[in-house]
Every structure is written in structure tokens, then in C-alpha cells.
Amino acid sequence: MMPRDTNPQGTIFGGVILSLIDQAAWIEALRQCNRRYVTVAMDSVEFHHPVLVGDILSLWATTERVGRTSMRVKVEVRAMRPDAGTDISVTTAFVVFVAVDEQGRPTPIAP
Ligand SMILES: CC(C)(COP(=O)(O)OP(=O)(O)OC[C@H]1O[C@@H](n2cnc3c(N)ncnc32)[C@H](O)[C@@H]1OP(=O)(O)O)[C@@H](O)C(=O)NCCC(=O)NCCS
């Protein structure tokens, strides 16, 4: 993580991590089925530790549930802190996408 992503306290701005979570989850959704997706919900985002400049983040995404038009993806965010030699779990989030057609209407996700 770079200094450009910090908040006034000098740690990484939470919104940057939320954006990375959304992107990681979207990649996982695409891996399952190549559709046009919109994010309809994100829940259970609780930051257990701050993310610091210099941390190396890993985002691990797994599909939890595929519905008719929606998909729920779990994302665990881990921060490796090279100086301290630690690798900690920062947060786990759940993102729900809905597959939409060109008019933005929900459309079925193929199995
Ligand atoms: C996503 C969107 C197309 C859903 O439209 P809708 O008319 O509410 O759709 P439906 O009620 O038919 O629900 C579609 C699916 O989404 C699921 N869903 C809708 N709202 C949900 C919520 N808050 N949490 C979890 N799932 C939800 C439904 O359960 C359904 O799933 P299923 O088909 O797998 O059973 C519409 O709400 C939308 O366009 N939202 C804006 C999305 C967006 O722009 N995101 C980026 C924000 S910058």
C-alpha cells in the first residue's frame, strides 16, 4: 500500500480497501460466470486492524452462493507486514452482485 491511499491519521483509508474488496469479488464472480454485474450489497465489513503504508495486501475471494440472478462472494483481506514479519487478517466482507442485461434489469446467471 502506498502513501497516496492514506487518511489524515496516516493509515490506509478504509474506502480504498472497500474498493479493492469490490474488485476482488467482481473478479471471482466473473470467474464463475461471465456476465455484466452490479454490486447490490456489501455487508459484514469490520476492520479488525489498520492497514499501514508498506503492507502487502492479499484478497482471497470465494463464491458463497449463486442464486437465480445474484451471487454472494466472500472476501478475506490479509495484510503482510514485511518489517514485522506478520500476516494478519484485516477483515472479511461479503459482496452481493446481480447480473444485469443491457437495460440494467436482473438477468439469470447460468449454472
Ligand atoms: C441490482 C438491481 C438491478 C436489482 O434490481 P431489483 O429490481 O431490486 O432486483 P430483484 O428484486 O429482482 O432482485 C434480483 C436479485 O438480487 C437480490 N437482491 C436484491 N437486493 C438485495 C440485497 N439488498 N441484498 C442481497 N441480495 C439482494 C435478490 O435476492 C435477487 O436474487 P436472486 O435472483 O438470485 O434470487 C437494482 O437494485 C440496481 O440497479 N441497483 C443499483 C446497483 C448499482 O448501481 N451498484 C453500483 C453502485 S455505485
The ligand as a MOL file (V3000), in Angstrom:
LIG
                    3D

  0  0  0     0  0            999 V3000
M  V30 BEGIN CTAB
M  V30 COUNTS 48 50 0 0 0
M  V30 BEGIN ATOM
M  V30 1 C -29.2520 -4.5770 -8.5050 0
M  V30 2 C -30.6050 -4.2070 -9.1190 0
M  V30 3 C -30.5300 -4.3790 -10.6390 0
M  V30 4 C -31.6160 -5.1950 -8.5170 0
M  V30 5 O -32.8530 -4.8280 -9.0370 0
M  V30 6 P -34.2050 -5.3740 -8.3170 0
M  V30 7 O -35.3520 -4.9700 -9.1450 0
M  V30 8 O -34.1460 -4.9910 -6.8660 0
M  V30 9 O -33.9800 -6.9290 -8.4660 0
M  V30 10 P -34.7520 -8.1150 -7.7640 0
M  V30 11 O -35.6010 -7.6760 -6.6240 0
M  V30 12 O -35.3790 -8.9040 -8.8900 0
M  V30 13 O -33.5410 -8.9670 -7.1570 0
M  V30 14 C -32.5600 -9.5290 -8.0010 0
M  V30 15 C -31.6590 -10.3840 -7.1610 0
M  V30 16 O -30.9120 -9.5430 -6.2780 0
M  V30 17 C -31.0700 -9.9860 -4.9420 0
M  V30 18 N -31.0360 -8.8030 -4.0990 0
M  V30 19 C -31.6810 -7.6370 -4.3120 0
M  V30 20 N -31.3830 -6.7690 -3.3160 0
M  V30 21 C -30.5210 -7.4180 -2.4890 0
M  V30 22 C -29.8590 -7.0630 -1.2760 0
M  V30 23 N -30.0040 -5.8540 -0.7060 0
M  V30 24 N -29.0440 -7.9640 -0.7020 0
M  V30 25 C -28.8710 -9.1970 -1.2430 0
M  V30 26 N -29.4800 -9.5980 -2.3930 0
M  V30 27 C -30.2940 -8.7150 -2.9860 0
M  V30 28 C -32.4140 -10.6880 -4.9230 0
M  V30 29 O -32.4940 -11.6000 -3.8500 0
M  V30 30 C -32.3920 -11.3880 -6.2630 0
M  V30 31 O -31.5500 -12.5350 -6.1840 0
M  V30 32 P -31.8910 -13.9460 -6.9510 0
M  V30 33 O -32.3950 -13.6100 -8.3310 0
M  V30 34 O -30.5700 -14.6720 -7.0060 0
M  V30 35 O -32.9110 -14.6410 -6.1350 0
M  V30 36 C -31.0270 -2.7400 -8.7740 0
M  V30 37 O -31.3230 -2.6540 -7.4000 0
M  V30 38 C -29.9090 -1.7610 -9.1180 0
M  V30 39 O -29.6790 -1.4560 -10.2760 0
M  V30 40 N -29.1850 -1.2630 -8.0780 0
M  V30 41 C -28.0320 -0.3910 -8.3060 0
M  V30 42 C -26.7580 -1.2310 -8.4690 0
M  V30 43 C -25.5650 -0.3560 -8.6870 0
M  V30 44 O -25.6120 0.5620 -9.4960 0
M  V30 45 N -24.4820 -0.6550 -7.9680 0
M  V30 46 C -23.3000 0.1740 -8.0020 0
M  V30 47 C -23.4960 1.3270 -7.0960 0
M  V30 48 S -22.3320 2.6040 -7.4560 0
M  V30 END ATOM
M  V30 BEGIN BOND
M  V30 1 1 1 2
M  V30 2 1 2 3
M  V30 3 1 2 4
M  V30 4 1 2 36
M  V30 5 1 4 5
M  V30 6 1 5 6
M  V30 7 2 6 7
M  V30 8 1 6 8
M  V30 9 1 6 9
M  V30 10 1 9 10
M  V30 11 2 10 11
M  V30 12 1 10 12
M  V30 13 1 10 13
M  V30 14 1 13 14
M  V30 15 1 14 15
M  V30 16 1 15 16
M  V30 17 1 15 30
M  V30 18 1 16 17
M  V30 19 1 17 18
M  V30 20 1 17 28
M  V30 21 1 18 19
M  V30 22 1 18 27
M  V30 23 2 19 20
M  V30 24 1 20 21
M  V30 25 1 21 22
M  V30 26 2 21 27
M  V30 27 1 22 23
M  V30 28 2 22 24
M  V30 29 1 24 25
M  V30 30 2 25 26
M  V30 31 1 26 27
M  V30 32 1 28 29
M  V30 33 1 28 30
M  V30 34 1 30 31
M  V30 35 1 31 32
M  V30 36 2 32 33
M  V30 37 1 32 34
M  V30 38 1 32 35
M  V30 39 1 36 37
M  V30 40 1 36 38
M  V30 41 2 38 39
M  V30 42 1 38 40
M  V30 43 1 40 41
M  V30 44 1 41 42
M  V30 45 1 42 43
M  V30 46 2 43 44
M  V30 47 1 43 45
M  V30 48 1 45 46
M  V30 49 1 46 47
M  V30 50 1 47 48
M  V30 END BOND
M  V30 END CTAB
M  END
